[in-house]
Amino acid sequence: MYLLHTRMFRIIFLFSLCTILFSSCAGLYVRQAKNISYSKDQALTLNVYSPKRKTIDTKNVLVFIHGGNWTTGNKSMYRFFGKGMAKKGIVAVVIDYHKYPTVTYPAMAMDAAQSLKWVKENISSFGGDTNKIYVSGHSAGGHLAALIATDKTYFDSIKIKNPIKGCVLIDAFGLDMYSYLKREEKYKYDVYRSIFTKDENQWKKGSPFFYLHEGMPTFILFVGGRTYPGIVNDSNAFLLELKKYQSDAQLITVPRKRHAGMIFSYINPRKVSYGQILEFMKK
């Protein structure tokens, strides 16, 4: 259902061409700091995109975790998102993380948590406000963003307080892997049962749905009007549970958008969702 690598690569290629064109314009407004190491072994890096015009006020920070079925992708493919956010006055950070089959989901989430630790300790040097750090992710990256925002295990293990103020999910997949893997019995031996194992307890441990609680970061969800039914169903279930703790939580359906288009449409600097994310941060 979700393992559409060939189709995804075609889409990525087309949007990469658009990204090159967009990048030549975005560079006029954005400062870039590339390939900054954030892991102890220096194997993992991130890019920082900040508004070129310096002001006295510090800026909101948005850390982006890309998708790709927990198996593919890299931060460079999503520089358009970082630059687009910087043009809107946000200090944006786009990260890399380890993928399957090198690691499974807990190590990926730990990478994401480590990147947030780096951001908390260093982003002020780029004009970012360390008290206004948000995290975002598309597809599998949305799963990782939601998991570290809700499961205290990851930040507790690196001995820092959860620095996330809010979470922006863009067509997130994996919010409830327990229900998905129980439901999709025909994929009994697929890659997801390697990433999340065949242990049903691990499916729950890897599902942000089961960690929602009072005092967690606030959420906003964007879901494509033409995305996969599983993402629609699980996002709606997530929202229903979320509203027990955050009555004003939003799920915004983006008309006519498919799964990949939900993130690559941010190449357009006039995309309405930019403004909706900025409004979410203001609240």
TORVEX-318020 format. One record per residue: x, y, z of N, C-alpha, C in turn; residue in three letters. Coordinates in pm, whole numbers, padded with zeros to 5 digits, always signed. Layout:
BEGIN
XYZXYZXYZala ...
This chain:
BEGIN
+00082-00121+00000+00000+00000+00000+00085+00125+00000met +00187+00126+00085+00270+00246+00100+00408+00231+00036tyr +00442+00111-00004+00576+00089-00057+00575+00121-00206leu +00573+00248-00239+00562+00292-00378+00690+00363-00418leu +00804+00295-00401+00933+00361-00421+00952+00412-00563his +00917+00330-00662+00939+00371-00801+00861+00497-00832thr +00735+00498-00792+00652+00616-00816+00705+00737-00742arg +00748+00714-00619+00802+00824-00538+00926+00882-00602met +01014+00798-00653+01138+00848-00714+01108+00935-00836phe +01005+00897-00913+00968+00980-01028+00920+01116-00982arg +00839+01115-00879+00787+01241-00825+00901+01326-00769ile +00991+01261-00696+01103+01333-00636+01190+01396-00744ile +01214+01323-00854+01295+01376-00962+01233+01502-01020phe +01104+01498-01046+01035+01614-01103+01039+01732-01009leu +01013+01706-00882+01013+01816-00787+01154+01866-00758phe +01253+01781-00774+01391+01826-00756+01428+01931-00860ser +01379+01912-00983+01403+02012-01086+01342+02145-01046leu +01221+02139-00992+01156+02262-00945+01232+02323-00829cys +01287+02238-00744+01362+02285-00629+01484+02366-00671thr +01552+02319-00775+01670+02390-00824+01633+02532-00868ile +01522+02542-00939+01477+02673-00985+01439+02761-00868leu +01366+02702-00772+01324+02779-00655+01444+02822-00571phe +01544+02735-00560+01659+02762-00475+01735+02886-00522ser +01743+02907-00652+01819+03020-00703+01758+03153-00660ser +01626+03153-00640+01558+03274-00593+01563+03284-00441cys +01542+03169-00375+01535+03170-00229+01666+03214-00166ala +01780+03187-00234+01909+03224-00179+01925+03373-00157gly +01844+03453-00223+01853+03598-00207+01803+03642-00070leu +01725+03558-00003+01661+03597+00122+01705+03513+00242tyr +01782+03410+00219+01806+03309+00321+01955+03285+00345val +01993+03273+00472+02127+03229+00508+02124+03079+00528arg +02227+03012+00480+02232+02866+00489+02359+02822+00561gln +02342+02729+00652+02457+02664+00717+02437+02514+00697ala +02521+02451+00617+02497+02314+00574+02589+02213+00642lys +02535+02091+00654+02610+01974+00698+02677+01994+00834asn +02600+02045+00927+02646+02061+01064+02625+01930+01140ile +02730+01878+01199+02719+01752+01273+02643+01772+01403ser +02549+01680+01431+02478+01689+01559+02490+01561+01642tyr +02553+01457+01587+02568+01333+01661+02710+01321+01715ser +02724+01244+01819+02854+01229+01884+02959+01171+01789lys +02917+01079+01702+03013+01019+01609+03028+01102+01481asp +02958+01216+01477+02963+01309+01363+02912+01246+01233gln +02837+01138+01245+02785+01070+01126+02659+01135+01073ala +02588+01207+01159+02461+01268+01120+02473+01420+01117leu +02409+01479+01017+02420+01624+01000+02284+01687+00977thr +02282+01820+00986+02160+01896+00963+02196+02025+00891leu +02097+02085+00829+02111+02215+00764+02025+02317+00836asn +02076+02438+00850+02001+02547+00912+01974+02655+00809val +01850+02698+00800+01809+02805+00709+01749+02917+00794tyr +01804+03036+00782+01757+03147+00865+01735+03271+00779ser +01646+03359+00821+01622+03483+00745+01750+03564+00733pro +01779+03615+00615+01903+03690+00593+01901+03822+00668lys +01785+03885+00675+01775+04014+00743+01777+03993+00894arg +01874+04048+00960+01887+04034+01104+01797+04134+01176lys +01733+04087+01283+01650+04174+01366+01686+04152+01511thr +01638+04241+01595+01664+04228+01739+01590+04108+01796ile +01468+04086+01750+01387+03977+01802+01439+03842+01756asp +01433+03744+01846+01465+03607+01807+01345+03546+01734thr +01372+03442+01658+01270+03384+01571+01223+03247+01621lys +01100+03214+01583+01052+03078+01604+01140+02981+01526asn +01151+02859+01576+01237+02756+01516+01150+02637+01476val +01173+02586+01356+01100+02466+01310+01200+02362+01262leu +01201+02247+01327+01288+02136+01289+01206+02039+01203val +01255+02009+01085+01181+01923+00991+01247+01787+00977phe +01163+01681+00986+01208+01543+00971+01142+01486+00846ile +01222+01451+00747+01165+01406+00620+01109+01264+00628his +01024+01230+00531+00969+01097+00523+01047+01010+00425gly +00985+00896+00390+01050+00802+00299+01042+00659+00349gly +00928+00624+00416+00908+00486+00462+01013+00439+00563asn +01080+00533+00631+01186+00500+00726+01305+00433+00656trp +01309+00436+00524+01413+00364+00449+01491+00452+00352thr +01433+00563+00307+01497+00644+00204+01489+00792+00237thr +01556+00872+00155+01548+01018+00167+01669+01077+00236gly +01686+01208+00217+01792+01281+00285+01754+01427+00293asn +01821+01499+00380+01784+01638+00409+01796+01730+00288lys +01890+01701+00198+01912+01789+00083+01791+01796-00010ser +01712+01689-00013+01594+01686-00098+01489+01785-00052met +01499+01830+00073+01393+01913+00131+01443+02053+00166tyr +01547+02097+00097+01598+02231+00124+01494+02337+00087arg +01405+02306-00007+01302+02402-00043+01212+02433+00076phe +01190+02333+00162+01105+02354+00280+01175+02444+00380phe +01305+02417+00404+01381+02501+00496+01390+02643+00447gly +01418+02661+00318+01429+02795+00262+01293+02866+00262lys +01190+02791+00232+01056+02850+00232+01017+02901+00369gly +01049+02826+00472+01019+02870+00608+01104+02990+00647met +01230+02989+00607+01318+03102+00640+01267+03230+00575ala +01214+03219+00454+01159+03337+00386+01037+03392+00458lys +00973+03305+00538+00857+03348+00616+00897+03398+00755lys +01027+03405+00782+01073+03459+00911+01099+03354+01016gly +01108+03228+00977+01133+03117+01070+01277+03068+01054ile +01341+03031+01165+01469+02961+01157+01437+02813+01141val +01468+02758+01025+01432+02620+00994+01554+02529+00997ala +01535+02409+01048+01640+02309+01057+01590+02182+00990val +01664+02130+00894+01627+02007+00824+01734+01903+00856val +01692+01787+00908+01787+01689+00960+01796+01563+00875ile +01908+01494+00886+01922+01356+00841+01912+01265+00963asp +01882+01139+00938+01879+01039+01046+01906+00902+00985tyr +01945+00807+01069+01971+00672+01021+01842+00609+00970his +01854+00518+00873+01738+00452+00812+01749+00300+00827lys +01637+00236+00808+01634+00091+00795+01695+00054+00659tyr +01778-00052+00649+01796-00161+00745+01910-00142+00845pro +01975-00026+00842+02083-00004+00939+02030-00004+01082thr +01914+00058+01103+01852+00066+01235+01702+00045+01222val +01635+00030+01335+01489+00026+01339+01438+00155+01403thr +01305+00166+01420+01246+00295+01454+01297+00360+01584tyr +01328+00284+01693+01372+00354+01814+01500+00435+01793pro +01593+00380+01713+01718+00452+01687+01693+00576+01601ala +01598+00568+01509+01563+00685+01428+01505+00795+01517met +01416+00757+01608+01358+00854+01700+01465+00915+01790ala +01561+00833+01831+01670+00884+01913+01755+00984+01836met +01779+00957+01708+01850+01054+01623+01775+01187+01622asp +01644+01180+01603+01563+01302+01600+01572+01377+01733ala +01567+01303+01843+01579+01367+01974+01716+01433+01991ala +01821+01366+01945+01956+01422+01952+01966+01552+01871gln +01898+01555+01757+01902+01677+01676+01833+01792+01749ser +01726+01761+01821+01657+01865+01899+01745+01915+02013leu +01824+01825+02071+01918+01866+02176+02019+01965+02119lys +02071+01935+01999+02164+02027+01934+02097+02162+01909trp +01975+02159+01861+01902+02283+01833+01884+02365+01960val +01844+02300+02067+01824+02371+02194+01953+02439+02239lys +02065+02374+02218+02193+02426+02267+02259+02526+02172glu +02220+02526+02044+02296+02604+01946+02216+02701+01860asn +02085+02688+01857+02009+02763+01757+02007+02913+01783ile +02036+02954+01904+02041+03099+01932+02148+03168+01848ser +02253+03093+01810+02358+03150+01726+02308+03185+01586ser +02194+03131+01549+02134+03156+01418+02011+03247+01427phe +01991+03306+01545+01878+03396+01563+01752+03328+01610gly +01759+03200+01646+01642+03126+01690+01616+03140+01838gly +01489+03133+01876+01446+03140+02015+01442+02998+02073asp +01523+02970+02172+01531+02835+02228+01406+02795+02305thr +01319+02891+02332+01193+02862+02400+01077+02846+02303asn +01106+02857+02174+01000+02845+02073+01046+02751+01962lys +01070+02626+02004+01117+02523+01911+00999+02432+01875ile +00971+02421+01747+00866+02335+01696+00929+02224+01613tyr +00856+02114+01600+00905+02004+01518+00798+01968+01417val +00842+01931+01296+00749+01895+01190+00803+01773+01117ser +00713+01702+01050+00756+01589+00970+00649+01549+00871gly +00695+01493+00759+00605+01443+00657+00613+01292+00653his +00499+01225+00642+00493+01080+00628+00562+01012+00747ser +00662+00927+00723+00733+00861+00832+00802+00963+00923ala +00843+01076+00865+00901+01183+00947+00799+01242+01043gly +00672+01243+01003+00566+01287+01094+00552+01191+01211gly +00566+01062+01184+00564+00963+01292+00675+00991+01393his +00797+01013+01344+00910+01038+01434+00892+01167+01512leu +00839+01270+01445+00815+01398+01512+00713+01381+01625ala +00603+01311+01597+00500+01291+01697+00548+01201+01811ala +00632+01103+01777+00679+01009+01879+00768+01078+01981leu +00866+01158+01935+00953+01224+02032+00880+01337+02105ile +00773+01389+02045+00696+01494+02111+00611+01439+02225ala +00575+01311+02217+00481+01255+02315+00541+01150+02408thr +00636+01071+02359+00697+00966+02441+00819+01025+02513asp +00813+01031+02643+00917+01095+02724+01050+01017+02723lys +01046+00893+02679+01164+00807+02684+01286+00870+02617thr +01266+00931+02503+01378+00974+02420+01454+01091+02481tyr +01384+01194+02523+01453+01307+02584+01503+01273+02725phe +01430+01187+02796+01477+01145+02928+01611+01071+02915asp +01627+00993+02810+01748+00913+02795+01871+00999+02766ser +01849+01118+02710+01964+01208+02686+01964+01323+02787ile +01880+01305+02891+01883+01390+03009+01857+01538+02978lys +01757+01562+02896+01711+01700+02876+01559+01704+02883ile +01506+01817+02920+01362+01837+02919+01315+01849+02775lys +01198+01793+02747+01144+01802+02611+01140+01949+02566asn +01216+01985+02461+01224+02125+02419+01115+02165+02319pro +01027+02070+02282+00931+02094+02175+00810+02170+02226ile +00780+02281+02162+00663+02362+02198+00539+02319+02121lys +00557+02279+01995+00445+02238+01913+00489+02144+01803gly +00393+02069+01746+00423+01967+01647+00334+01986+01525cys +00396+01995+01408+00326+02017+01281+00338+01889+01198val +00228+01816+01181+00230+01690+01109+00175+01709+00968leu +00252+01667+00869+00216+01683+00728+00195+01544+00668ile +00068+01505+00656+00032+01374+00604+00113+01264+00672asp +00110+01266+00803+00190+01173+00883+00141+01030+00869ala +00234+00938+00853+00203+00795+00850+00270+00729+00969phe +00196+00640+01038+00253+00565+01149+00211+00616+01285gly +00110+00700+01291+00065+00753+01420+00010+00642+01509leu -00046+00539+01447-00092+00422+01521-00053+00297+01444asp +00073+00258+01456+00122+00141+01385+00059+00013+01437met +00016+00012+01562-00050-00107+01617-00177-00138+01538tyr -00262-00038+01521-00386-00059+01447-00359-00088+01300ser -00260-00018+01244-00229-00038+01102-00183-00180+01076tyr -00088-00229+01156-00033-00362+01132-00134-00473+01164leu -00223-00447+01260-00330-00543+01288-00428-00546+01173lys -00453-00428+01117-00553-00414+01010-00502-00469+00877arg -00376-00445+00847-00320-00483+00717-00253-00619+00726glu -00332-00720+00755-00278-00854+00774-00212-00909+00648glu -00256-00864+00532-00199-00915+00407-00054-00874+00389lys -00009-00771+00467+00131-00728+00459+00211-00788+00575tyr +00175-00909+00610+00232-00974+00729+00383-00977+00728lys +00445-00987+00611+00590-01001+00606+00656-00880+00541tyr +00588-00768+00542+00645-00651+00475+00752-00584+00560asp +00811-00478+00503+00923-00412+00569+00883-00350+00702val +00758-00311+00717+00716-00249+00842+00727-00344+00960tyr +00711-00474+00933+00726-00571+01042+00873-00602+01070arg +00960-00546+00990+01103-00549+01024+01139-00423+01102ser +01086-00309+01059+01116-00182+01127+01055-00178+01266ile +00932-00234+01279+00861-00231+01407+00857-00369+01473phe +00922-00467+01415+00929-00607+01458+00793-00674+01446thr +00789-00803+01479+00664-00879+01474+00596-00885+01611lys +00652-00812+01706+00600-00809+01843+00494-00700+01854asp +00371-00737+01884+00262-00640+01892+00286-00535+02001glu +00359-00571+02105+00392-00472+02208+00480-00362+02153asn +00568-00398+02060+00653-00298+01995+00572-00208+01903gln +00467-00262+01845+00381-00179+01760+00319-00067+01842trp +00278-00101+01964+00221+00002+02053+00328+00099+02100lys +00445+00044+02135+00554+00131+02183+00598+00230+02075lys +00581+00192+01950+00621+00279+01841+00510+00368+01789gly +00395+00370+01856+00279+00446+01809+00254+00569+01896ser +00271+00691+01841+00245+00813+01917+00104+00818+01976pro +00009+00754+01911-00130+00752+01957-00140+00712+02104phe -00055+00622+02149-00065+00569+02285+00011+00652+02389phe +00068+00764+02347+00144+00847+02441+00082+00985+02463tyr -00036+01009+02407-00099+01139+02424-00133+01162+02571leu -00104+01283+02621-00121+01310+02763-00132+01460+02788his -00173+01496+02907-00179+01636+02948-00040+01697+02947glu -00031+01822+02904+00095+01895+02909+00189+01868+02794gly +00150+01786+02698+00238+01759+02583+00238+01879+02489met +00330+01883+02394+00330+01992+02295+00198+01997+02218pro +00162+02115+02172+00040+02129+02093+00060+02074+01952thr -00051+02037+01888-00045+01973+01757-00132+02044+01655phe -00086+02039+01529-00169+02070+01414-00139+01964+01309ile -00244+01914+01243-00229+01808+01144-00278+01857+01008leu -00199+01829+00904-00239+01854+00766-00251+01719+00695phe -00365+01697+00630-00390+01570+00562-00437+01598+00420val -00383+01525+00324-00419+01546+00184-00559+01497+00153gly -00630+01572+00073-00764+01534+00034-00769+01409-00052gly -00654+01373-00115-00647+01254-00201-00534+01162-00156arg -00500+01167-00028-00394+01081+00023-00447+00941+00048thr -00364+00854+00103-00402+00716+00130-00510+00709+00237tyr -00610+00622+00221-00717+00610+00321-00665+00579+00461pro -00559+00499+00470-00504+00465+00601-00454+00587+00677gly -00394+00681+00605-00346+00803+00669-00464+00888+00715ile -00567+00895+00632-00687+00971+00670-00750+00911+00796val -00770+00781+00797-00835+00715+00911-00754+00731+01039asn -00623+00706+01031-00541+00713+01151-00524+00857+01200asp -00520+00953+01109-00509+01094+01149-00636+01140+01220ser -00751+01096+01170-00877+01132+01235-00890+01068+01372asn -00845+00944+01383-00847+00877+01514-00751+00946+01611ala -00635+00985+01560-00536+01056+01642-00596+01188+01692phe -00662+01261+01602-00722+01389+01639-00829+01369+01746leu -00912+01268+01731-01019+01243+01829-00961+01218+01968leu -00853+01141+01974-00787+01115+02103-00716+01241+02153glu -00656+01314+02061-00583+01436+02094-00674+01540+02158leu -00797+01548+02111-00890+01649+02160-00930+01627+02306lys -00902+01511+02360-00925+01489+02503-00832+01575+02587lys -00719+01614+02529-00619+01693+02600-00601+01832+02541tyr -00631+01848+02414-00617+01977+02345-00744+02002+02264gln -00839+02068+02327-00971+02085+02264-00966+02166+02136ser -00864+02251+02120-00854+02334+02000-00760+02276+01894asp -00719+02150+01910-00632+02087+01811-00701+02085+01675ala -00621+02106+01568-00678+02116+01434-00628+02005+01342gln -00718+01960+01255-00680+01878+01141-00730+01952+01017leu -00637+01992+00932-00671+02068+00812-00655+01977+00691ile -00764+01957+00618-00760+01878+00495-00722+01969+00379thr -00619+01931+00307-00571+02009+00192-00632+01950+00066val -00722+02022+00001-00795+01965-00113-00703+01919-00226pro -00739+01806-00285-00680+01754-00409-00534+01709-00395arg -00478+01716-00278-00337+01678-00264-00319+01530-00231lys -00228+01467-00306-00188+01330-00275-00075+01332-00172arg -00028+01213-00137+00067+01201-00027+00198+01277-00053his +00263+01249-00166+00391+01316-00196+00370+01465-00218ala +00260+01500-00284+00232+01641-00309+00211+01723-00185gly +00179+01657-00074+00158+01730+00051+00284+01799+00100met +00400+01744+00070+00523+01811+00111+00585+01889-00004ile +00584+01833-00125+00652+01900-00236+00578+02026-00281phe +00453+02041-00243+00381+02163-00278+00434+02285-00203ser +00517+02262-00100+00578+02374-00028+00686+02444-00111tyr +00715+02389-00228+00801+02462-00321+00738+02595-00358ile +00606+02598-00360+00532+02720-00391+00534+02813-00270asn +00599+02929-00277+00609+03018-00160+00475+03079-00120pro +00374+03068-00208+00242+03123-00176+00148+03018-00119arg +00200+02902-00089+00116+02795-00036+00047+02839+00092lys -00084+02816+00099-00165+02862+00212-00117+02802+00344val -00068+02678+00339-00026+02610+00463+00087+02682+00534ser +00170+02757+00461+00274+02836+00528+00209+02929+00631tyr +00107+03001+00587+00039+03094+00677-00029+03023+00792gly -00083+02905+00766-00151+02829+00872-00051+02780+00977gln +00069+02744+00933+00172+02703+01028+00218+02823+01111ile +00236+02939+01047+00276+03059+01119+00171+03098+01222leu +00045+03085+01185-00064+03118+01278-00064+03022+01396glu -00038+02895+01370-00028+02794+01477+00083+02831+01574phe +00196+02875+01522+00307+02915+01608+00274+03036+01693met +00198+03130+01639+00161+03251+01714+00077+03216+01836lys -00007+03113+01820-00094+03075+01931-00015+03015+02046lys 
